[in-house]
Amino acid sequence: MVRKIKAKLVLQLRNQGLSGRAIASAQGTARNSVQAVLDAADRLGLGWDDVEEKSEAEVYAALFPGRGVYESVFAQPDWVRIHTELARVGVTLKLLHQEYVDATSMAQATMSYDRFCRLYGDYTAVSGATSRVGHKAGRSIEVDWSGPTMQLLDPTTGERRKVYLFVACLPFSRYAFVEACLDMKQESWLRAHTAMFAFFGGSVPRLVPDNLKTGVISHPKEGEVVLNDSYREMAAHYSAAVLPGRVRHPRDKSSTENTVSHVATWVIAGLRQETFTSLAQLRLRIRERIDAYNREPFQKRVGSRLSVFTAEEKPLLQALPAAPFEISTWSYKRKVNANAHVVWAKNFYSVPFSHIGALVDLRVTETMLEVYRRDERLASHLLLPATTSNQYRTNEADLPEGRSFQAWDRARIEEWAARMGPATVTVTAKIFESVFIDEAGFDAALAVLRLSRRFPPARVEAACALALRGPVRSPRYAHLRPILDTGQDKTGHAPEPEPDDGGYVRGGAYYAGGTR
C-alpha cells in the first residue's frame, strides 16, 4: 500500500538513476505503489531537489494530500475529566469507559475499551500529563538517598564533613521532601522518615524504597522480601506497607529517581556558593530551596507540585498517629542468665525466670528496653543511664521466691563475707572504701567471695588474714589467688623476699661530696 511506502526514498533512488522496477525490487515494494509515487511527483512537478530538505511525512503529505486523514465516527470522551477522575482511589479506566458508554451510547457510536485505553495514552503523551494508570493520589511515597552530597565546614579546625541527602517524593503530585543527614545509618534513615511524614502532614499505604540494608535485608527474585525489623516497625506505626522496588529496576521508583536529579540542581547547585557550619543551618536553607522547587510551575502541566498536592493529594492522605515514631535498636539472641537477667550496655534487666537459658531479642529506645522471645514481649524496663554499669532493673514478679535471685547490693555482699569470717569482712570493707560509689566495688568484692567456690571458705578466710598483714592496703582477688594456689594460707606466713645482690648502690658519702 502507498501509505506504508517511503515516498522520499523512492524519489531519491530515482534521482540516482534507478528505474521503477529496480526500486520496487530493491525495497521489496509493489511496483504499483512505487509507480503511484512517481506519477504523483511528475503530476506535481516535484523532483529530488524540491523534497531533499523535507521529512518523509512532509513529502508523503505533499504527494498524497488528505490521504489517511479521517474524522472519527466515535463519540470523543472528555479526556481532561477522565484524567482528573482517574486520580481518585478505586477509579479505573474500565470504570470510566463504562460511564462513557452509558452516557453517549444512545446518541452516537462509542469506542471499544481497548481503543479508549490507547487514546488515553496518546492524550497523556501529547499533553505532557503524567499517566495516572499507575499513580493514585495519596497512595505511595518513593524514598531514596541522593547520590550527590553536600558538606559542612568546621569553623574551628577547617575540616569538611560529608552530608547525605534523603529524598522523598509523592508520585502523583511530584511533591518533594529533602532532609540532610550526617550518615546513612539506620537511625538517620528512620529519623528522616519521621521528619518526612511530619512535612507531608499525613501518611500513605505504601512506602517504595530502594533495596538498601537499612530498609531491606534481602529481596530475592522468588520468595518473600525480608525487611529490616526497625524499618518494618516504623512503617507499621504510620499504617504503611514497605514495597521495595525490584533490584536493578529504577523505573519501579522513577518519580524519586527523577526528583533526585532535580535536587542536584535546585539544592546542591543552588547552594554551592554558600558555606554551612551547622546541620540546622543547612536544613533550613534546604527547606527554603525545596519550597521554591515545589512552587515552580510545571512546564507541560497546569499548576505546580504544591498546588496539585494541596488541591488533590493532601486531602486523601491518612491521618498521622498521635505520637511520632520512637527510634529503636534491636539486639538479637541475647541469653537470659541464671539470675533471670539479661545484659545490655553493662547493666542487667530482669526476664521471667521461666525463660532462663533462652535466647531473647532486645528492643531498645531512648527511654525503654523491651525483651522479646519470638513475637511475645516478656518484659519492659526503663532504660538505665548510659553512664551507669553493673546496675539492675528488676521486676519482682519475674523472679521466684528466694534470696539467690535478688540483685546484689552492699548489704548482701557484707552478709556473705560475714559468714566466711572477720578477715573476709575487712577485705570487702577496704574494697568499698577504695571506690567512690558502692556499685563500683561490687565486681571486686564478689570476685573475692567467689573464691569460696574453688577453695574451702576457711582457706579463703586464712588467705584474707595473711594478706591483711602484708604491705597491700586493700587486698583483692589478684593478691589472694596466688596465696591460695601456693598454699601460703596453710603455713600462716608468706615467704621472705629474696635479697637482690645484683645491683650496685652508691653510699651517702658519694652524694655528700666524699671520695669517688
Contacts in CASP RR format, 6 or more apart in sequence:
PFRMAT RR
TARGET T0000
AUTHOR 0000-0000-0000
METHOD contacts of the structure
MODEL  1
MVRKIKAKLVLQLRNQGLSGRAIASAQGTARNSVQAVLDAADRLGLGWDD
VEEKSEAEVYAALFPGRGVYESVFAQPDWVRIHTELARVGVTLKLLHQEY
VDATSMAQATMSYDRFCRLYGDYTAVSGATSRVGHKAGRSIEVDWSGPTM
QLLDPTTGERRKVYLFVACLPFSRYAFVEACLDMKQESWLRAHTAMFAFF
GGSVPRLVPDNLKTGVISHPKEGEVVLNDSYREMAAHYSAAVLPGRVRHP
RDKSSTENTVSHVATWVIAGLRQETFTSLAQLRLRIRERIDAYNREPFQK
RVGSRLSVFTAEEKPLLQALPAAPFEISTWSYKRKVNANAHVVWAKNFYS
VPFSHIGALVDLRVTETMLEVYRRDERLASHLLLPATTSNQYRTNEADLP
EGRSFQAWDRARIEEWAARMGPATVTVTAKIFESVFIDEAGFDAALAVLR
LSRRFPPARVEAACALALRGPVRSPRYAHLRPILDTGQDKTGHAPEPEPD
DGGYVRGGAYYAGGTR
1 33 0 8 1.000
2 33 0 8 1.000
2 36 0 8 1.000
2 37 0 8 1.000
2 64 0 8 1.000
2 67 0 8 1.000
3 67 0 8 1.000
3 68 0 8 1.000
4 33 0 8 1.000
5 27 0 8 1.000
5 29 0 8 1.000
5 33 0 8 1.000
5 34 0 8 1.000
5 37 0 8 1.000
6 27 0 8 1.000
6 56 0 8 1.000
7 37 0 8 1.000
7 41 0 8 1.000
7 56 0 8 1.000
7 59 0 8 1.000
7 60 0 8 1.000
7 63 0 8 1.000
7 64 0 8 1.000
8 51 0 8 1.000
8 54 0 8 1.000
8 55 0 8 1.000
8 56 0 8 1.000
8 59 0 8 1.000
8 60 0 8 1.000
9 27 0 8 1.000
9 56 0 8 1.000
10 23 0 8 1.000
10 27 0 8 1.000
10 34 0 8 1.000
10 37 0 8 1.000
10 38 0 8 1.000
11 37 0 8 1.000
11 38 0 8 1.000
11 41 0 8 1.000
11 46 0 8 1.000
11 47 0 8 1.000
11 48 0 8 1.000
11 51 0 8 1.000
11 59 0 8 1.000
12 48 0 8 1.000
12 52 0 8 1.000
13 22 0 8 1.000
13 23 0 8 1.000
13 26 0 8 1.000
13 27 0 8 1.000
14 20 0 8 1.000
14 23 0 8 1.000
14 38 0 8 1.000
14 48 0 8 1.000
15 47 0 8 1.000
15 48 0 8 1.000
18 26 0 8 1.000
20 31 0 8 1.000
20 34 0 8 1.000
20 35 0 8 1.000
20 38 0 8 1.000
21 31 0 8 1.000
23 29 0 8 1.000
23 34 0 8 1.000
24 30 0 8 1.000
24 31 0 8 1.000
24 33 0 8 1.000
24 34 0 8 1.000
27 34 0 8 1.000
37 63 0 8 1.000
40 63 0 8 1.000
40 64 0 8 1.000
41 47 0 8 1.000
41 63 0 8 1.000
44 62 0 8 1.000
44 63 0 8 1.000
46 62 0 8 1.000
46 63 0 8 1.000
51 58 0 8 1.000
51 59 0 8 1.000
51 62 0 8 1.000
54 62 0 8 1.000
72 111 0 8 1.000
73 108 0 8 1.000
73 109 0 8 1.000
74 108 0 8 1.000
74 109 0 8 1.000
74 110 0 8 1.000
74 111 0 8 1.000
74 115 0 8 1.000
75 100 0 8 1.000
75 104 0 8 1.000
75 107 0 8 1.000
75 108 0 8 1.000
75 109 0 8 1.000
75 110 0 8 1.000
75 111 0 8 1.000
77 96 0 8 1.000
77 100 0 8 1.000
77 116 0 8 1.000
77 119 0 8 1.000
79 119 0 8 1.000
79 120 0 8 1.000
79 123 0 8 1.000
79 127 0 8 1.000
82 96 0 8 1.000
82 100 0 8 1.000
82 120 0 8 1.000
82 123 0 8 1.000
83 120 0 8 1.000
83 123 0 8 1.000
83 124 0 8 1.000
83 129 0 8 1.000
83 132 0 8 1.000
85 91 0 8 1.000
85 96 0 8 1.000
86 92 0 8 1.000
86 93 0 8 1.000
86 96 0 8 1.000
86 132 0 8 1.000
86 133 0 8 1.000
87 132 0 8 1.000
87 136 0 8 1.000
87 137 0 8 1.000
87 172 0 8 1.000
87 312 0 8 1.000
88 136 0 8 1.000
88 137 0 8 1.000
89 136 0 8 1.000
89 137 0 8 1.000
89 138 0 8 1.000
89 139 0 8 1.000
89 316 0 8 1.000
90 136 0 8 1.000
93 113 0 8 1.000
93 116 0 8 1.000
93 117 0 8 1.000
93 120 0 8 1.000
93 133 0 8 1.000
94 113 0 8 1.000
97 113 0 8 1.000
97 116 0 8 1.000
97 117 0 8 1.000
100 110 0 8 1.000
100 116 0 8 1.000
101 110 0 8 1.000
104 110 0 8 1.000
111 119 0 8 1.000
120 131 0 8 1.000
121 131 0 8 1.000
123 129 0 8 1.000
124 130 0 8 1.000
124 131 0 8 1.000
127 300 0 8 1.000
127 301 0 8 1.000
128 300 0 8 1.000
128 301 0 8 1.000
129 300 0 8 1.000
129 301 0 8 1.000
130 174 0 8 1.000
130 301 0 8 1.000
132 172 0 8 1.000
135 171 0 8 1.000
135 172 0 8 1.000
135 255 0 8 1.000
136 172 0 8 1.000
137 172 0 8 1.000
137 173 0 8 1.000
137 312 0 8 1.000
137 313 0 8 1.000
137 316 0 8 1.000
138 170 0 8 1.000
138 172 0 8 1.000
138 204 0 8 1.000
138 313 0 8 1.000
138 316 0 8 1.000
138 317 0 8 1.000
139 172 0 8 1.000
139 204 0 8 1.000
139 205 0 8 1.000
139 206 0 8 1.000
140 170 0 8 1.000
140 171 0 8 1.000
140 204 0 8 1.000
140 205 0 8 1.000
140 206 0 8 1.000
140 207 0 8 1.000
140 208 0 8 1.000
140 243 0 8 1.000
141 168 0 8 1.000
141 169 0 8 1.000
141 170 0 8 1.000
141 196 0 8 1.000
141 200 0 8 1.000
141 204 0 8 1.000
141 206 0 8 1.000
141 207 0 8 1.000
141 208 0 8 1.000
141 240 0 8 1.000
142 168 0 8 1.000
142 169 0 8 1.000
142 171 0 8 1.000
142 208 0 8 1.000
142 209 0 8 1.000
142 253 0 8 1.000
142 255 0 8 1.000
142 256 0 8 1.000
143 166 0 8 1.000
143 167 0 8 1.000
143 168 0 8 1.000
143 169 0 8 1.000
143 193 0 8 1.000
143 196 0 8 1.000
143 207 0 8 1.000
143 208 0 8 1.000
143 209 0 8 1.000
143 210 0 8 1.000
143 256 0 8 1.000
144 166 0 8 1.000
144 167 0 8 1.000
144 209 0 8 1.000
144 210 0 8 1.000
144 253 0 8 1.000
144 256 0 8 1.000
144 257 0 8 1.000
144 260 0 8 1.000
145 164 0 8 1.000
145 165 0 8 1.000
145 166 0 8 1.000
145 167 0 8 1.000
145 184 0 8 1.000
145 210 0 8 1.000
145 212 0 8 1.000
146 164 0 8 1.000
146 165 0 8 1.000
146 166 0 8 1.000
146 167 0 8 1.000
146 178 0 8 1.000
146 260 0 8 1.000
146 263 0 8 1.000
146 264 0 8 1.000
146 268 0 8 1.000
147 165 0 8 1.000
147 260 0 8 1.000
148 165 0 8 1.000
148 263 0 8 1.000
148 264 0 8 1.000
148 268 0 8 1.000
149 162 0 8 1.000
149 163 0 8 1.000
149 164 0 8 1.000
149 165 0 8 1.000
149 268 0 8 1.000
150 162 0 8 1.000
150 163 0 8 1.000
150 165 0 8 1.000
150 180 0 8 1.000
150 267 0 8 1.000
150 268 0 8 1.000
150 271 0 8 1.000
150 276 0 8 1.000
150 282 0 8 1.000
151 160 0 8 1.000
151 161 0 8 1.000
151 162 0 8 1.000
151 163 0 8 1.000
151 276 0 8 1.000
152 160 0 8 1.000
152 161 0 8 1.000
152 163 0 8 1.000
152 276 0 8 1.000
152 277 0 8 1.000
152 278 0 8 1.000
152 279 0 8 1.000
152 282 0 8 1.000
153 159 0 8 1.000
153 160 0 8 1.000
153 275 0 8 1.000
153 276 0 8 1.000
153 277 0 8 1.000
154 160 0 8 1.000
154 161 0 8 1.000
154 277 0 8 1.000
155 277 0 8 1.000
161 182 0 8 1.000
163 180 0 8 1.000
163 181 0 8 1.000
163 182 0 8 1.000
163 279 0 8 1.000
163 282 0 8 1.000
164 180 0 8 1.000
164 181 0 8 1.000
164 182 0 8 1.000
164 183 0 8 1.000
164 184 0 8 1.000
164 188 0 8 1.000
165 178 0 8 1.000
165 179 0 8 1.000
165 180 0 8 1.000
165 181 0 8 1.000
165 263 0 8 1.000
165 267 0 8 1.000
165 268 0 8 1.000
165 286 0 8 1.000
166 178 0 8 1.000
166 179 0 8 1.000
166 180 0 8 1.000
166 181 0 8 1.000
166 188 0 8 1.000
166 189 0 8 1.000
166 192 0 8 1.000
166 196 0 8 1.000
167 176 0 8 1.000
167 177 0 8 1.000
167 178 0 8 1.000
167 256 0 8 1.000
167 259 0 8 1.000
167 260 0 8 1.000
167 263 0 8 1.000
168 176 0 8 1.000
168 177 0 8 1.000
168 178 0 8 1.000
168 196 0 8 1.000
168 256 0 8 1.000
169 175 0 8 1.000
169 176 0 8 1.000
169 177 0 8 1.000
169 255 0 8 1.000
169 256 0 8 1.000
169 258 0 8 1.000
169 259 0 8 1.000
170 176 0 8 1.000
170 200 0 8 1.000
170 204 0 8 1.000
170 255 0 8 1.000
170 309 0 8 1.000
170 313 0 8 1.000
171 255 0 8 1.000
172 308 0 8 1.000
172 312 0 8 1.000
172 313 0 8 1.000
173 305 0 8 1.000
173 308 0 8 1.000
173 309 0 8 1.000
173 312 0 8 1.000
173 313 0 8 1.000
174 255 0 8 1.000
174 258 0 8 1.000
174 259 0 8 1.000
174 305 0 8 1.000
174 308 0 8 1.000
175 200 0 8 1.000
175 294 0 8 1.000
175 305 0 8 1.000
175 306 0 8 1.000
175 308 0 8 1.000
175 309 0 8 1.000
175 313 0 8 1.000
176 259 0 8 1.000
176 262 0 8 1.000
176 263 0 8 1.000
176 290 0 8 1.000
176 293 0 8 1.000
176 294 0 8 1.000
176 305 0 8 1.000
177 195 0 8 1.000
177 196 0 8 1.000
177 199 0 8 1.000
177 200 0 8 1.000
177 290 0 8 1.000
178 263 0 8 1.000
178 267 0 8 1.000
178 286 0 8 1.000
178 290 0 8 1.000
179 192 0 8 1.000
179 195 0 8 1.000
179 196 0 8 1.000
179 283 0 8 1.000
179 286 0 8 1.000
180 279 0 8 1.000
180 282 0 8 1.000
180 283 0 8 1.000
180 286 0 8 1.000
181 188 0 8 1.000
181 191 0 8 1.000
181 192 0 8 1.000
182 188 0 8 1.000
182 279 0 8 1.000
184 212 0 8 1.000
184 214 0 8 1.000
185 214 0 8 1.000
186 214 0 8 1.000
186 228 0 8 1.000
186 230 0 8 1.000
186 329 0 8 1.000
187 327 0 8 1.000
187 329 0 8 1.000
189 212 0 8 1.000
189 214 0 8 1.000
189 215 0 8 1.000
189 231 0 8 1.000
190 230 0 8 1.000
190 231 0 8 1.000
190 234 0 8 1.000
190 325 0 8 1.000
190 327 0 8 1.000
191 327 0 8 1.000
193 207 0 8 1.000
193 234 0 8 1.000
193 325 0 8 1.000
194 234 0 8 1.000
194 324 0 8 1.000
194 325 0 8 1.000
194 327 0 8 1.000
197 203 0 8 1.000
197 238 0 8 1.000
197 320 0 8 1.000
197 324 0 8 1.000
198 320 0 8 1.000
198 324 0 8 1.000
200 314 0 8 1.000
200 317 0 8 1.000
201 314 0 8 1.000
201 317 0 8 1.000
201 320 0 8 1.000
202 314 0 8 1.000
202 317 0 8 1.000
202 318 0 8 1.000
202 319 0 8 1.000
202 320 0 8 1.000
203 238 0 8 1.000
203 239 0 8 1.000
203 240 0 8 1.000
203 317 0 8 1.000
203 318 0 8 1.000
203 319 0 8 1.000
203 320 0 8 1.000
204 240 0 8 1.000
204 317 0 8 1.000
204 318 0 8 1.000
205 239 0 8 1.000
205 240 0 8 1.000
205 241 0 8 1.000
205 318 0 8 1.000
206 240 0 8 1.000
206 241 0 8 1.000
206 243 0 8 1.000
207 235 0 8 1.000
207 240 0 8 1.000
207 241 0 8 1.000
207 242 0 8 1.000
207 243 0 8 1.000
208 243 0 8 1.000
208 244 0 8 1.000
208 245 0 8 1.000
208 252 0 8 1.000
208 253 0 8 1.000
208 256 0 8 1.000
209 215 0 8 1.000
209 216 0 8 1.000
209 242 0 8 1.000
209 244 0 8 1.000
209 245 0 8 1.000
209 253 0 8 1.000
210 216 0 8 1.000
210 244 0 8 1.000
210 245 0 8 1.000
210 253 0 8 1.000
211 219 0 8 1.000
211 244 0 8 1.000
211 245 0 8 1.000
211 247 0 8 1.000
213 228 0 8 1.000
214 228 0 8 1.000
214 231 0 8 1.000
215 227 0 8 1.000
215 228 0 8 1.000
215 231 0 8 1.000
215 242 0 8 1.000
215 244 0 8 1.000
216 225 0 8 1.000
216 226 0 8 1.000
216 227 0 8 1.000
216 228 0 8 1.000
216 231 0 8 1.000
216 242 0 8 1.000
216 244 0 8 1.000
217 226 0 8 1.000
217 227 0 8 1.000
217 228 0 8 1.000
218 225 0 8 1.000
218 226 0 8 1.000
219 225 0 8 1.000
219 226 0 8 1.000
219 244 0 8 1.000
219 245 0 8 1.000
219 246 0 8 1.000
219 247 0 8 1.000
225 242 0 8 1.000
225 244 0 8 1.000
227 242 0 8 1.000
229 330 0 8 1.000
230 327 0 8 1.000
230 328 0 8 1.000
230 329 0 8 1.000
230 330 0 8 1.000
231 242 0 8 1.000
232 242 0 8 1.000
233 325 0 8 1.000
233 328 0 8 1.000
234 325 0 8 1.000
235 241 0 8 1.000
235 242 0 8 1.000
237 321 0 8 1.000
237 325 0 8 1.000
238 318 0 8 1.000
238 320 0 8 1.000
238 321 0 8 1.000
238 325 0 8 1.000
239 318 0 8 1.000
239 321 0 8 1.000
245 252 0 8 1.000
245 253 0 8 1.000
246 252 0 8 1.000
250 257 0 8 1.000
251 257 0 8 1.000
262 293 0 8 1.000
263 293 0 8 1.000
266 289 0 8 1.000
266 290 0 8 1.000
266 292 0 8 1.000
266 293 0 8 1.000
267 286 0 8 1.000
267 289 0 8 1.000
267 290 0 8 1.000
267 293 0 8 1.000
270 289 0 8 1.000
271 285 0 8 1.000
271 286 0 8 1.000
271 289 0 8 1.000
274 285 0 8 1.000
276 282 0 8 1.000
276 285 0 8 1.000
291 306 0 8 1.000
293 305 0 8 1.000
294 304 0 8 1.000
294 305 0 8 1.000
294 306 0 8 1.000
294 309 0 8 1.000
295 304 0 8 1.000
295 305 0 8 1.000
295 306 0 8 1.000
296 304 0 8 1.000
296 305 0 8 1.000
297 303 0 8 1.000
297 304 0 8 1.000
298 304 0 8 1.000
298 305 0 8 1.000
326 365 0 8 1.000
326 366 0 8 1.000
326 367 0 8 1.000
327 365 0 8 1.000
327 366 0 8 1.000
328 363 0 8 1.000
328 364 0 8 1.000
328 365 0 8 1.000
329 363 0 8 1.000
329 364 0 8 1.000
329 365 0 8 1.000
330 361 0 8 1.000
330 362 0 8 1.000
330 363 0 8 1.000
330 364 0 8 1.000
331 344 0 8 1.000
331 361 0 8 1.000
331 362 0 8 1.000
331 364 0 8 1.000
332 361 0 8 1.000
333 359 0 8 1.000
333 360 0 8 1.000
333 361 0 8 1.000
334 342 0 8 1.000
334 343 0 8 1.000
334 344 0 8 1.000
334 359 0 8 1.000
334 360 0 8 1.000
334 361 0 8 1.000
334 362 0 8 1.000
335 342 0 8 1.000
335 357 0 8 1.000
335 358 0 8 1.000
335 359 0 8 1.000
335 360 0 8 1.000
336 342 0 8 1.000
336 351 0 8 1.000
336 355 0 8 1.000
336 356 0 8 1.000
336 357 0 8 1.000
336 358 0 8 1.000
336 359 0 8 1.000
336 360 0 8 1.000
337 343 0 8 1.000
337 348 0 8 1.000
337 356 0 8 1.000
337 357 0 8 1.000
338 356 0 8 1.000
338 357 0 8 1.000
339 348 0 8 1.000
339 404 0 8 1.000
339 405 0 8 1.000
340 350 0 8 1.000
340 351 0 8 1.000
340 352 0 8 1.000
340 353 0 8 1.000
340 355 0 8 1.000
340 356 0 8 1.000
340 398 0 8 1.000
340 399 0 8 1.000
340 405 0 8 1.000
341 348 0 8 1.000
341 349 0 8 1.000
341 350 0 8 1.000
341 351 0 8 1.000
341 392 0 8 1.000
341 394 0 8 1.000
342 348 0 8 1.000
342 349 0 8 1.000
342 351 0 8 1.000
342 360 0 8 1.000
342 362 0 8 1.000
342 371 0 8 1.000
343 349 0 8 1.000
344 362 0 8 1.000
344 364 0 8 1.000
344 369 0 8 1.000
345 384 0 8 1.000
345 386 0 8 1.000
345 389 0 8 1.000
346 388 0 8 1.000
346 389 0 8 1.000
346 390 0 8 1.000
347 384 0 8 1.000
347 388 0 8 1.000
347 389 0 8 1.000
347 390 0 8 1.000
347 391 0 8 1.000
347 392 0 8 1.000
347 393 0 8 1.000
348 390 0 8 1.000
348 391 0 8 1.000
348 392 0 8 1.000
348 393 0 8 1.000
348 394 0 8 1.000
348 407 0 8 1.000
349 369 0 8 1.000
349 371 0 8 1.000
349 379 0 8 1.000
349 381 0 8 1.000
349 392 0 8 1.000
349 393 0 8 1.000
349 394 0 8 1.000
350 379 0 8 1.000
350 381 0 8 1.000
350 392 0 8 1.000
350 393 0 8 1.000
350 394 0 8 1.000
350 395 0 8 1.000
350 398 0 8 1.000
350 399 0 8 1.000
351 360 0 8 1.000
351 371 0 8 1.000
351 378 0 8 1.000
351 379 0 8 1.000
351 398 0 8 1.000
352 378 0 8 1.000
352 379 0 8 1.000
352 397 0 8 1.000
352 398 0 8 1.000
353 398 0 8 1.000
353 399 0 8 1.000
353 400 0 8 1.000
353 405 0 8 1.000
355 373 0 8 1.000
355 378 0 8 1.000
358 373 0 8 1.000
359 373 0 8 1.000
360 371 0 8 1.000
360 372 0 8 1.000
360 373 0 8 1.000
360 378 0 8 1.000
361 371 0 8 1.000
361 372 0 8 1.000
361 373 0 8 1.000
362 369 0 8 1.000
362 370 0 8 1.000
362 371 0 8 1.000
362 372 0 8 1.000
363 369 0 8 1.000
363 370 0 8 1.000
363 372 0 8 1.000
364 370 0 8 1.000
364 383 0 8 1.000
365 383 0 8 1.000
366 383 0 8 1.000
367 382 0 8 1.000
367 383 0 8 1.000
368 380 0 8 1.000
368 381 0 8 1.000
368 382 0 8 1.000
368 383 0 8 1.000
369 380 0 8 1.000
369 381 0 8 1.000
369 382 0 8 1.000
369 383 0 8 1.000
369 393 0 8 1.000
370 377 0 8 1.000
370 379 0 8 1.000
370 380 0 8 1.000
370 381 0 8 1.000
371 377 0 8 1.000
371 378 0 8 1.000
371 379 0 8 1.000
371 380 0 8 1.000
372 378 0 8 1.000
379 395 0 8 1.000
379 398 0 8 1.000
381 393 0 8 1.000
381 395 0 8 1.000
382 393 0 8 1.000
384 391 0 8 1.000
384 393 0 8 1.000
388 439 0 8 1.000
389 439 0 8 1.000
390 439 0 8 1.000
390 440 0 8 1.000
390 442 0 8 1.000
390 443 0 8 1.000
391 439 0 8 1.000
392 407 0 8 1.000
392 408 0 8 1.000
394 406 0 8 1.000
394 407 0 8 1.000
399 405 0 8 1.000
399 406 0 8 1.000
403 412 0 8 1.000
406 412 0 8 1.000
408 442 0 8 1.000
408 446 0 8 1.000
409 438 0 8 1.000
410 432 0 8 1.000
410 438 0 8 1.000
410 442 0 8 1.000
413 428 0 8 1.000
413 442 0 8 1.000
413 445 0 8 1.000
413 446 0 8 1.000
413 449 0 8 1.000
414 425 0 8 1.000
414 428 0 8 1.000
414 429 0 8 1.000
416 449 0 8 1.000
417 424 0 8 1.000
417 425 0 8 1.000
417 427 0 8 1.000
417 428 0 8 1.000
417 445 0 8 1.000
417 449 0 8 1.000
418 424 0 8 1.000
418 425 0 8 1.000
419 457 0 8 1.000
420 449 0 8 1.000
420 452 0 8 1.000
420 457 0 8 1.000
420 460 0 8 1.000
420 461 0 8 1.000
421 461 0 8 1.000
421 464 0 8 1.000
423 461 0 8 1.000
423 462 0 8 1.000
423 464 0 8 1.000
423 465 0 8 1.000
423 468 0 8 1.000
424 448 0 8 1.000
424 449 0 8 1.000
424 460 0 8 1.000
424 461 0 8 1.000
424 464 0 8 1.000
426 464 0 8 1.000
426 468 0 8 1.000
427 448 0 8 1.000
427 464 0 8 1.000
427 467 0 8 1.000
427 468 0 8 1.000
427 474 0 8 1.000
427 475 0 8 1.000
427 476 0 8 1.000
427 480 0 8 1.000
428 445 0 8 1.000
428 448 0 8 1.000
428 449 0 8 1.000
430 473 0 8 1.000
430 474 0 8 1.000
430 475 0 8 1.000
431 441 0 8 1.000
431 444 0 8 1.000
431 445 0 8 1.000
431 448 0 8 1.000
431 474 0 8 1.000
431 476 0 8 1.000
432 438 0 8 1.000
432 441 0 8 1.000
432 445 0 8 1.000
433 474 0 8 1.000
434 441 0 8 1.000
434 474 0 8 1.000
435 441 0 8 1.000
435 444 0 8 1.000
444 476 0 8 1.000
444 477 0 8 1.000
447 476 0 8 1.000
447 477 0 8 1.000
448 460 0 8 1.000
448 464 0 8 1.000
448 476 0 8 1.000
448 477 0 8 1.000
448 480 0 8 1.000
451 460 0 8 1.000
451 463 0 8 1.000
451 477 0 8 1.000
451 480 0 8 1.000
451 481 0 8 1.000
451 484 0 8 1.000
452 460 0 8 1.000
454 484 0 8 1.000
455 463 0 8 1.000
455 484 0 8 1.000
459 484 0 8 1.000
459 489 0 8 1.000
459 490 0 8 1.000
460 480 0 8 1.000
460 484 0 8 1.000
462 489 0 8 1.000
462 490 0 8 1.000
462 492 0 8 1.000
463 480 0 8 1.000
463 483 0 8 1.000
463 484 0 8 1.000
463 488 0 8 1.000
463 489 0 8 1.000
464 475 0 8 1.000
464 480 0 8 1.000
466 483 0 8 1.000
466 488 0 8 1.000
466 489 0 8 1.000
466 492 0 8 1.000
466 493 0 8 1.000
466 494 0 8 1.000
467 475 0 8 1.000
467 479 0 8 1.000
467 480 0 8 1.000
467 483 0 8 1.000
468 475 0 8 1.000
470 494 0 8 1.000
472 479 0 8 1.000
482 488 0 8 1.000
483 489 0 8 1.000
483 494 0 8 1.000
488 494 0 8 1.000
488 495 0 8 1.000
509 515 0 8 1.000
510 516 0 8 1.000
END
